[in-house]
Amino acid sequence: MKVFTNGCFDILHRGHIELLKYCSSLGTTVVVGLNSDSSVKKIKGPKRPIFSEKDRKFMLEACKYVDKVIIFDEETPYRLIKEIKPDIIVKGGDYVGVPVVGGDIAAVKIFGYLDGYSTTHILEGTM
C-alpha cells in the first residue's frame, strides 16, 4: 500500500518523525509531498522557510520511514496526489474535522497531534 503525506517540514522535529513513522506503519511505500520554497513563503510568510527545499528534501530522504520525496509548487498537493494515486493520505492532528485535499482520491487517516512539537513554537521560543 502506498501512503502519502505532505507539508513544509521546515525544521524537522520529533513530531514530524512520529508522523512519518505512523505513515510507514500503514503501508509499504511512503511518499512525502514537500512544499517548495516559494509555496512555504506563501503559507508561512516571508521569513520562511528556514531551510531550503534542497536541504529539507535531503533530511527527509535520510529518514528511514520515507521512500520518496517530491517537491511541489502549487498551493495544494492535489495534482501530485492524482499523479501518485496513494491508497492512504495521512495528515496531522490539526486536520481533525477539516476536509483533506485528495480525500476524494484516497482514504484519509489523521495522526494524533503531538503536544509540544511545532516548528512555529520552536521559532517563537515557546517550546
DSSP file (Angstrom, degrees, kcal/mol; ACC not computed):
  #  RESIDUE AA STRUCTURE BP1 BP2  ACC     N-H-->O    O-->H-N    N-H-->O    O-->H-N    TCO  KAPPA ALPHA  PHI   PSI    X-CA   Y-CA   Z-CA
    1    1 A M              0   0    0      0, 0.0    27,-1.9     0, 0.0    28,-1.8   0.000 360.0 360.0 360.0 138.5    0.0    0.0    0.0
    2    2 A K  E     -a   29   0A   0     26,-0.2    85,-2.3    25,-0.2    86,-1.8  -0.820 360.0-163.7 -97.8 128.4    1.2    3.5   -0.9
    3    3 A V  E     -ab  30  88A   0     26,-3.3    28,-3.0    -2,-0.5     2,-0.4  -0.922   3.3-165.4-114.9 136.0    0.9    6.1    1.8
    4    4 A F  E     +ab  31  89A   0     84,-2.6    86,-2.9    -2,-0.4     2,-0.3  -0.952  14.0 162.7-122.5 139.4    1.2    9.9    1.1
    5    5 A T  E     -a   32   0A   0     26,-1.9    28,-3.0    -2,-0.4     2,-0.3  -0.952  13.1-167.2-142.3 164.2    1.7   12.8    3.4
    6    6 A N  E     +a   33   0A   0     84,-0.5     2,-0.3    -2,-0.3    28,-0.2  -0.968  19.5 120.8-149.1 164.1    2.8   16.4    2.7
    7    7 A G  E     -a   34   0A   0     26,-2.0    28,-2.2    -2,-0.3    33,-0.1  -0.966  63.5 -82.6 165.4-175.9    4.0   19.5    4.4
    8    8 A C        -     0   0    0     -2,-0.3    -1,-0.1    26,-0.2    32,-0.1   0.840  39.7-167.9 -83.4 -37.4    6.6   22.1    4.7
    9    9 A F        +     0   0    0      2,-0.1     3,-0.4    -3,-0.1    51,-0.1   0.908  23.1 163.1  46.9  48.9    8.8   20.1    7.1
   10   10 A D        +     0   0    0      1,-0.3     2,-0.6    40,-0.0    41,-0.3   0.946  69.1  17.4 -68.4 -52.6   10.7   23.4    7.7
   11   11 A I  S    S-     0   0    0     39,-0.1    -1,-0.3    38,-0.0     2,-0.1  -0.926  91.0-134.0-120.0 104.1   12.5   22.4   10.9
   12   12 A L        +     0   0    0     -2,-0.6     2,-0.2    -3,-0.4    -2,-0.0  -0.358  38.8 163.1 -62.5 126.7   12.4   18.7   11.2
   13   13 A H    >>  -     0   0    0     -2,-0.1     4,-2.0   104,-0.1     3,-0.8  -0.815  54.0 -83.8-138.9 177.8   11.4   17.7   14.7
   14   14 A R  H 3> S+     0   0    0      1,-0.3     4,-2.9    -2,-0.2     5,-0.2   0.848 122.7  59.4 -56.7 -38.4   10.1   14.7   16.7
   15   15 A G  H 3> S+     0   0    0      1,-0.2     4,-1.8     2,-0.2    -1,-0.3   0.905 107.3  47.2 -57.5 -41.4    6.5   15.4   15.7
   16   16 A H  H <> S+     0   0    0     -3,-0.8     4,-2.5     2,-0.2    -1,-0.2   0.931 112.1  49.2 -63.6 -46.2    7.4   15.1   12.1
   17   17 A I  H  X S+     0   0    0     -4,-2.0     4,-2.5     1,-0.2    -2,-0.2   0.897 109.9  51.1 -63.6 -40.4    9.4   11.9   12.6
   18   18 A E  H  X S+     0   0    0     -4,-2.9     4,-2.2     2,-0.2    -1,-0.2   0.893 110.1  50.6 -63.6 -38.9    6.5   10.3   14.6
   19   19 A L  H  X S+     0   0    0     -4,-1.8     4,-2.4    -5,-0.2    -2,-0.2   0.930 111.9  46.7 -61.6 -46.4    4.1   11.3   11.7
   20   20 A L  H  X S+     0   0    0     -4,-2.5     4,-2.3     2,-0.2    -2,-0.2   0.870 110.5  52.8 -66.3 -36.9    6.4    9.6    9.2
   21   21 A K  H  X S+     0   0    0     -4,-2.5     4,-1.6     2,-0.2    -1,-0.2   0.911 109.0  50.1 -62.3 -43.1    6.8    6.5   11.4
   22   22 A Y  H  X S+     0   0    0     -4,-2.2     4,-0.7     2,-0.2     3,-0.3   0.923 108.9  52.1 -60.8 -45.3    3.0    6.3   11.6
   23   23 A C  H >X S+     0   0    0     -4,-2.4     3,-1.3     1,-0.2     4,-0.7   0.925 108.2  52.0 -55.3 -46.1    2.8    6.6    7.7
   24   24 A S  H >< S+     0   0    0     -4,-2.3     3,-0.5     1,-0.3    -1,-0.2   0.814 103.3  58.1 -62.0 -32.2    5.3    3.7    7.5
   25   25 A S  H 3< S+     0   0    0     -4,-1.6    -1,-0.3    -3,-0.3    -2,-0.2   0.677 104.0  54.1 -72.4 -16.2    3.2    1.5    9.7
   26   26 A L  H << S-     0   0    0     -3,-1.3     2,-0.3    -4,-0.7    -1,-0.2   0.637 117.9  -1.6 -93.7 -16.1    0.2    1.9    7.4
   27   27 A G    <<  -     0   0    0     -4,-0.7   -25,-0.2    -3,-0.5     3,-0.1  -0.878  66.7-101.2-159.0-172.6    1.9    0.7    4.1
   28   28 A T  S    S+     0   0    0    -27,-1.9     2,-0.4    -2,-0.3   -26,-0.2   0.659 102.0  41.1 -98.1 -19.7    4.9   -0.5    2.2
   29   29 A T  E     -a    2   0A   0    -28,-1.8   -26,-3.3    -6,-0.1     2,-0.5  -0.996  63.4-162.0-134.4 130.1    5.8    2.8    0.5
   30   30 A V  E     -a    3   0A   0     -2,-0.4    37,-2.2   -28,-0.2    38,-1.7  -0.956   8.0-172.4-114.6 121.2    5.8    6.3    2.0
   31   31 A V  E     -ac   4  68A   0    -28,-3.0   -26,-1.9    -2,-0.5     2,-0.5  -0.950   7.6-157.0-112.6 128.6    5.8    9.3   -0.4
   32   32 A V  E     -ac   5  69A   0     36,-2.9    38,-2.8    -2,-0.5     2,-0.7  -0.922   6.5-150.6-108.9 124.4    6.2   12.8    1.0
   33   33 A G  E     -ac   6  70A   0    -28,-3.0   -26,-2.0    -2,-0.5     2,-0.5  -0.849  20.3-158.6 -88.2 118.9    5.0   15.8   -0.9
   34   34 A L  E     -ac   7  71A   0     36,-2.8    38,-2.5    -2,-0.7   -26,-0.2  -0.883  15.7-122.9-108.2 123.6    7.3   18.7    0.1
   35   35 A N  E     - c   0  72A   0    -28,-2.2    38,-0.2    -2,-0.5    36,-0.1  -0.398  31.4-121.0 -61.0 132.8    6.2   22.3   -0.3
   36   36 A S     >  -     0   0    0     36,-2.3     4,-2.3    38,-0.2     5,-0.2  -0.192  28.3-101.1 -65.7 166.2    8.7   24.2   -2.4
   37   37 A D  H  > S+     0   0    0      1,-0.2     4,-2.1     2,-0.2     5,-0.1   0.913 123.5  50.4 -55.9 -44.6   10.4   27.3   -1.0
   38   38 A S  H  > S+     0   0    0      1,-0.2     4,-1.7     2,-0.2    -1,-0.2   0.879 110.5  48.4 -66.3 -37.1    8.0   29.6   -2.8
   39   39 A S  H  > S+     0   0    0      2,-0.2     4,-2.0     1,-0.2    -1,-0.2   0.862 108.6  54.2 -72.1 -32.9    4.9   27.8   -1.5
   40   40 A V  H  X>S+     0   0    0     -4,-2.3     4,-3.8     2,-0.2     5,-0.6   0.923 106.8  52.1 -63.3 -42.8    6.3   27.8    2.0
   41   41 A K  H  X5S+     0   0    0     -4,-2.1     4,-1.8     1,-0.2    -1,-0.2   0.906 109.6  49.5 -58.2 -42.3    6.7   31.6    1.8
   42   42 A K  H  <5S+     0   0    0     -4,-1.7    -1,-0.2     1,-0.2    -2,-0.2   0.888 120.7  35.6 -63.3 -39.5    3.0   31.9    0.6
   43   43 A I  H  <5S+     0   0    0     -4,-2.0    -2,-0.2     2,-0.1    -3,-0.2   0.909 132.1  24.2 -81.2 -45.3    1.8   29.8    3.5
   44   44 A K  H  <5S-     0   0    0     -4,-3.8    -3,-0.2     1,-0.3     3,-0.2   0.590 110.2-104.4-104.4 -14.4    4.1   30.8    6.4
   45   45 A G    ><< -     0   0    0     -4,-1.8     3,-1.6    -5,-0.6    -1,-0.3  -0.412  45.2 -56.9 111.0 171.2    5.3   34.3    5.4
   46   46 A P  T 3  S+     0   0    0      0, 0.0    -1,-0.1     0, 0.0    -5,-0.1   0.644 124.4  60.1 -67.8 -17.7    8.4   36.0    4.1
   47   47 A K  T 3  S+     0   0    0     -3,-0.2    -2,-0.1    -6,-0.1    -6,-0.1   0.441  93.5 120.3 -90.1   1.4   10.8   34.7    6.8
   48   48 A R    <   +     0   0    0     -3,-1.6     2,-0.1    -7,-0.1    -3,-0.1  -0.865  35.1  48.6-118.8 154.2   10.2   31.1    5.9
   49   49 A P        -     0   0    0      0, 0.0     3,-0.1     0, 0.0     4,-0.1   0.518  54.3-166.9 -79.0 161.8   11.4   28.6    5.1
   50   50 A I  S    S+     0   0    0     -2,-0.1     2,-0.3     1,-0.1   -39,-0.1   0.909  80.4  38.8 -75.4 -47.1   14.3   28.4    7.4
   51   51 A F  S    S-     0   0    0    -41,-0.3    -1,-0.1     1,-0.1   -40,-0.0  -0.821  95.5-109.2-105.5 145.8   15.9   25.6    5.4
   52   52 A S     >  -     0   0    0     -2,-0.3     4,-2.9     1,-0.1     5,-0.2  -0.213  29.1-109.8 -67.7 161.2   15.9   25.4    1.6
   53   53 A E  H  > S+     0   0    0      1,-0.2     4,-2.6     2,-0.2     5,-0.2   0.859 120.7  56.6 -59.7 -34.9   13.8   22.9   -0.2
   54   54 A K  H  > S+     0   0    0      2,-0.2     4,-2.0     1,-0.2    -1,-0.2   0.927 111.3  41.7 -62.6 -45.2   17.0   21.1   -1.2
   55   55 A D  H  > S+     0   0    0      2,-0.2     4,-2.4     1,-0.2    -2,-0.2   0.904 114.7  50.5 -69.9 -41.5   18.1   20.7    2.4
   56   56 A R  H  X S+     0   0    0     -4,-2.9     4,-2.2     1,-0.2    -2,-0.2   0.905 111.4  49.0 -62.9 -40.9   14.6   19.8    3.6
   57   57 A K  H  X S+     0   0    0     -4,-2.6     4,-2.7    -5,-0.2    -1,-0.2   0.923 109.9  51.9 -63.6 -44.5   14.4   17.1    0.9
   58   58 A F  H  X S+     0   0    0     -4,-2.0     4,-1.3    -5,-0.2    -2,-0.2   0.924 110.7  47.7 -57.6 -46.6   17.8   15.8    1.9
   59   59 A M  H  < S+     0   0    0     -4,-2.4     4,-0.5     1,-0.2    -1,-0.2   0.906 113.1  47.5 -64.6 -42.0   16.8   15.4    5.5
   60   60 A L  H >< S+     0   0    0     -4,-2.2     3,-1.4     1,-0.2     6,-0.3   0.910 109.4  53.2 -65.9 -41.1   13.5   13.7    4.7
   61   61 A E  H 3< S+     0   0    0     -4,-2.7    -1,-0.2     1,-0.3    -2,-0.2   0.776 103.6  58.6 -64.8 -24.7   15.2   11.3    2.3
   62   62 A A  T 3< S+     0   0    0     -4,-1.3     2,-0.3    -5,-0.2    -1,-0.3   0.625  84.8 100.3 -77.9 -13.2   17.6   10.4    5.1
   63   63 A C  S X  S-     0   0    0     -3,-1.4     3,-1.7    -4,-0.5    -3,-0.0  -0.585  73.1-139.9 -77.6 131.3   14.7    9.3    7.3
   64   64 A K  T 3  S+     0   0    0     -2,-0.3    -1,-0.1     1,-0.3    -3,-0.0   0.644  99.6  60.4 -67.2 -13.5   14.2    5.5    7.3
   65   65 A Y  T 3  S+     0   0    0     -5,-0.1     2,-0.4   -36,-0.0    -1,-0.3   0.504  92.4  80.0 -90.3  -4.4   10.5    5.9    7.2
   66   66 A V    <   +     0   0    0     -3,-1.7   -35,-0.1    -6,-0.3     3,-0.1  -0.886  45.3 176.1-112.1 131.4   10.5    7.8    3.9
   67   67 A D  S    S+     0   0    0    -37,-2.2     2,-0.3    -2,-0.4   -36,-0.2   0.761  71.8   8.4 -99.6 -32.5   10.8    6.1    0.5
   68   68 A K  E     -c   31   0A   0    -38,-1.7   -36,-2.9     2,-0.0     2,-0.4  -0.994  55.2-159.0-153.2 142.4   10.4    9.1   -1.8
   69   69 A V  E     -c   32   0A   0     -2,-0.3     2,-0.5   -38,-0.2   -36,-0.2  -0.992  10.8-174.0-124.4 128.8   10.2   12.9   -1.6
   70   70 A I  E     -c   33   0A   0    -38,-2.8   -36,-2.8    -2,-0.4     2,-0.3  -0.984  17.2-140.6-125.5 122.5    8.6   15.0   -4.3
   71   71 A I  E     -c   34   0A   0     -2,-0.5     2,-0.3   -38,-0.2   -36,-0.2  -0.640  21.2-170.6 -80.8 134.5    8.7   18.8   -4.2
   72   72 A F  E     -c   35   0A   0    -38,-2.5   -36,-2.3    -2,-0.3   -33,-0.2  -0.953  18.9-163.4-127.8 151.2    5.6   20.6   -5.4
   73   73 A D        +     0   0    0     -2,-0.3    -1,-0.1   -38,-0.2   -38,-0.1   0.547  57.2  99.9-109.5 -12.3    5.0   24.3   -6.0
   74   74 A E  S    S-     0   0    0      2,-0.2   -38,-0.2     1,-0.1    -2,-0.1  -0.173  84.6-107.8 -72.8 169.1    1.2   24.5   -6.1
   75   75 A E  S    S+     0   0    0    -40,-0.1    -1,-0.1     1,-0.0   -40,-0.0   0.874 105.4  21.7 -64.4 -37.0   -0.9   25.8   -3.2
   76   76 A T  S    S-     0   0    0    -41,-0.0     3,-0.4     1,-0.0     4,-0.2  -0.870  78.0-122.9-126.8 162.6   -2.1   22.2   -2.5
   77   77 A P  S  > S+     0   0    0      0, 0.0     4,-2.8     0, 0.0     5,-0.2   0.175  73.5 118.0 -88.5  20.2   -0.7   18.8   -3.5
   78   78 A Y  H  > S+     0   0    0      1,-0.2     4,-2.6     2,-0.2     5,-0.2   0.909  74.8  47.6 -56.3 -48.0   -3.9   17.8   -5.3
   79   79 A R  H  > S+     0   0    0     -3,-0.4     4,-1.9     1,-0.2    -1,-0.2   0.917 114.0  48.8 -58.5 -43.7   -2.2   17.4   -8.7
   80   80 A L  H  > S+     0   0    0      2,-0.2     4,-2.8     1,-0.2     5,-0.2   0.902 110.0  50.8 -63.9 -42.4    0.6   15.4   -7.1
   81   81 A I  H  X S+     0   0    0     -4,-2.8     4,-2.8     1,-0.2    -1,-0.2   0.913 109.4  51.0 -62.5 -42.9   -1.9   13.1   -5.3
   82   82 A K  H  < S+     0   0    0     -4,-2.6    -1,-0.2    -5,-0.2    -2,-0.2   0.886 113.7  45.8 -60.4 -38.2   -3.8   12.5   -8.6
   83   83 A E  H  < S+     0   0    0     -4,-1.9    -2,-0.2    -5,-0.2    -1,-0.2   0.904 117.6  41.1 -71.1 -43.5   -0.4   11.5  -10.2
   84   84 A I  H  < S-     0   0    0     -4,-2.8    -2,-0.2    -5,-0.1    -3,-0.2   0.838  87.4-154.9 -76.4 -35.0    0.8    9.3   -7.3
   85   85 A K     <  -     0   0    0     -4,-2.8   -83,-0.2    -5,-0.2    -3,-0.1   0.967  18.4-166.7  57.0  58.8   -2.6    7.6   -6.6
   86   86 A P        -     0   0    0      0, 0.0   -83,-0.2     0, 0.0     3,-0.1  -0.305  25.7-139.5 -71.5 160.6   -1.9    6.7   -3.0
   87   87 A D  S    S+     0   0    0    -85,-2.3    20,-1.8     1,-0.3     2,-0.4   0.794  89.0  25.0 -83.0 -33.3   -4.0    4.2   -1.1
   88   88 A I  E     -bd   3 107A   0    -86,-1.8   -84,-2.6    18,-0.2     2,-0.5  -0.990  62.9-157.2-136.5 139.5   -3.9    6.4    2.1
   89   89 A I  E     -bd   4 108A   0     18,-3.0    20,-2.8    -2,-0.4     2,-0.5  -0.976  16.1-159.1-112.6 129.8   -3.3   10.1    2.8
   90   90 A V  E     + d   0 109A   0    -86,-2.9   -84,-0.5    -2,-0.5     2,-0.3  -0.932  12.8 175.7-113.3 132.3   -2.0   10.9    6.3
   91   91 A K  E     - d   0 110A   0     18,-2.0    20,-3.1    -2,-0.5   -84,-0.1  -0.904  32.5 -98.7-127.9 159.8   -2.4   14.4    7.8
   92   92 A G  E >   - d   0 111A   0     -2,-0.3     3,-2.1    18,-0.2    20,-0.2  -0.187  43.3 -93.5 -73.8 169.1   -1.5   15.7   11.3
   93   93 A G  G >  S+     0   0    0     18,-0.7     3,-1.5     1,-0.3    19,-0.1   0.645 116.1  75.4 -60.0 -18.8   -4.0   16.2   14.1
   94   94 A D  G 3  S+     0   0    0      1,-0.3    -1,-0.3    17,-0.1    18,-0.1   0.525  87.5  65.4 -72.3  -2.1   -4.6   19.8   13.2
   95   95 A Y  G X   +     0   0    0     -3,-2.1     3,-2.1    16,-0.2    -1,-0.3   0.270  67.6 133.3-100.6   9.7   -6.7   18.4   10.3
   96   96 A V  T <  S+     0   0    0     -3,-1.5    -3,-0.0     1,-0.3    -4,-0.0  -0.442  83.8   4.1 -61.8 126.2   -9.4   16.8   12.6
   97   97 A G  T 3  S+     0   0    0      1,-0.2    -1,-0.3    -2,-0.2    -2,-0.1   0.556 108.2 113.3  76.2   7.9  -12.8   17.8   11.2
   98   98 A V  S <  S-     0   0    0     -3,-2.1    -1,-0.2     0, 0.0     2,-0.1  -0.919  76.4-107.0-113.1 135.7  -11.2   19.6    8.2
   99   99 A P        -     0   0    0      0, 0.0     2,-0.5     0, 0.0    -3,-0.0  -0.395  36.0-139.1 -59.6 135.1  -11.6   18.4    4.6
  100  100 A V    >   -     0   0    0     -2,-0.1     3,-2.3   -11,-0.0     4,-0.2  -0.850  18.1-112.5-101.8 128.9   -8.3   16.9    3.4
  101  101 A V  T 3  S+     0   0    0     -2,-0.5    -1,-0.0     1,-0.3     0, 0.0  -0.374 105.9  23.3 -57.3 128.3   -7.1   17.6   -0.1
  102  102 A G  T >> S+     0   0    0     -2,-0.1     3,-2.4     3,-0.0     4,-1.9   0.414  79.6 127.9  92.7  -0.8   -7.2   14.4   -2.0
  103  103 A G  T <4 S+     0   0    0     -3,-2.3    -2,-0.1     1,-0.3     5,-0.1   0.680  71.4  59.3 -62.1 -16.6   -9.8   12.8    0.2
  104  104 A D  T 34 S+     0   0    0     -4,-0.2    -1,-0.3     1,-0.1     3,-0.1   0.515 110.9  41.6 -85.3  -6.0  -11.8   12.1   -3.0
  105  105 A I  T <4 S+     0   0    0     -3,-2.4     2,-0.3     1,-0.3    -2,-0.2   0.748 122.8  12.4-108.4 -36.0   -8.9   10.0   -4.3
  106  106 A A  S  < S-     0   0    0     -4,-1.9    -1,-0.3   -17,-0.0   -18,-0.2  -0.926  84.3 -85.5-142.3 162.0   -7.6    8.0   -1.3
  107  107 A A  E     -d   88   0A   0    -20,-1.8   -18,-3.0    -2,-0.3     2,-0.5  -0.398  45.4-136.0 -64.8 147.5   -8.6    7.1    2.3
  108  108 A V  E     -d   89   0A   0    -20,-0.2     2,-0.4    -5,-0.1   -18,-0.2  -0.926  19.9-174.6-114.4 132.4   -7.6    9.7    4.9
  109  109 A K  E     -d   90   0A   0    -20,-2.8   -18,-2.0    -2,-0.5     2,-0.5  -0.977  14.7-145.5-122.1 138.6   -6.0    8.9    8.2
  110  110 A I  E     -d   91   0A   0     -2,-0.4     2,-0.5   -20,-0.2   -18,-0.2  -0.913   8.6-145.3-106.8 126.0   -5.3   11.6   10.9
  111  111 A F  E     -d   92   0A   0    -20,-3.1   -18,-0.7    -2,-0.5   -16,-0.2  -0.789  33.1-105.7 -88.8 126.0   -2.2   11.2   13.0
  112  112 A G        -     0   0    0     -2,-0.5     2,-0.1   -20,-0.2   -18,-0.1  -0.219  38.7-107.3 -54.2 133.2   -2.9   12.5   16.5
  113  113 A Y        -     0   0    0    -21,-0.1     2,-0.8     1,-0.1    -1,-0.1  -0.389  26.0-135.0 -64.5 133.9   -1.2   15.8   17.2
  114  114 A L    >   -     0   0    0      3,-0.2     3,-1.6    -2,-0.1   -99,-0.1  -0.830  22.3-129.1 -93.9 111.6    1.8   15.6   19.5
  115  115 A D  T 3  S+     0   0    0     -2,-0.8     3,-0.1     1,-0.2    -1,-0.0  -0.291  88.7  24.0 -58.3 138.0    1.6   18.4   22.1
  116  116 A G  T 3  S+     0   0    0      1,-0.1     2,-0.6    10,-0.0    -1,-0.2   0.390  95.1 103.9  90.9  -3.4    4.8   20.5   22.3
  117  117 A Y    <   +     0   0    0     -3,-1.6     2,-0.3  -103,-0.1    -3,-0.2  -0.904  39.6 128.5-117.7 106.7    6.1   19.8   18.9
  118  118 A S     >  -     0   0    0     -2,-0.6     4,-2.3     1,-0.1     5,-0.2  -0.947  52.5-142.4-157.0 130.9    5.7   22.6   16.4
  119  119 A T  H  > S+     0   0    0     -2,-0.3     4,-2.6     1,-0.2     5,-0.2   0.914 107.5  53.3 -59.6 -42.4    8.1   24.5   14.1
  120  120 A T  H  > S+     0   0    0      1,-0.2     4,-2.1     2,-0.2    -1,-0.2   0.920 109.6  47.7 -59.8 -43.9    6.3   27.7   14.9
  121  121 A H  H  >>S+     0   0    0      2,-0.2     5,-2.2     1,-0.2     4,-0.9   0.877 110.0  52.9 -65.4 -36.9    6.7   27.2   18.6
  122  122 A I  H ><5S+     0   0    0     -4,-2.3     3,-0.8     1,-0.2    -2,-0.2   0.947 111.9  45.3 -61.2 -47.9   10.4   26.3   18.1
  123  123 A L  H 3<5S+     0   0    0     -4,-2.6    -2,-0.2     1,-0.2    -1,-0.2   0.827 113.8  49.1 -66.8 -32.2   10.9   29.6   16.2
  124  124 A E  H 3<5S-     0   0    0     -4,-2.1    -1,-0.2    -5,-0.2    -2,-0.2   0.578 109.8-123.8 -82.6  -9.2    8.9   31.6   18.8
  125  125 A G  T <<5S+     0   0    0     -4,-0.9    -3,-0.2    -3,-0.8    -2,-0.1   0.757  76.5 122.7  73.8  24.0   10.9   30.1   21.6
  126  126 A T      <       0   0    0     -5,-2.2    -4,-0.2     1,-0.2    -5,-0.1   0.212 360.0 360.0-104.4  15.4    7.7   28.8   23.3
  127  127 A M              0   0    0     -6,-0.6    -1,-0.2    -5,-0.2    -5,-0.1   0.431 360.0 360.0 -97.3 360.0    8.6   25.1   23.4
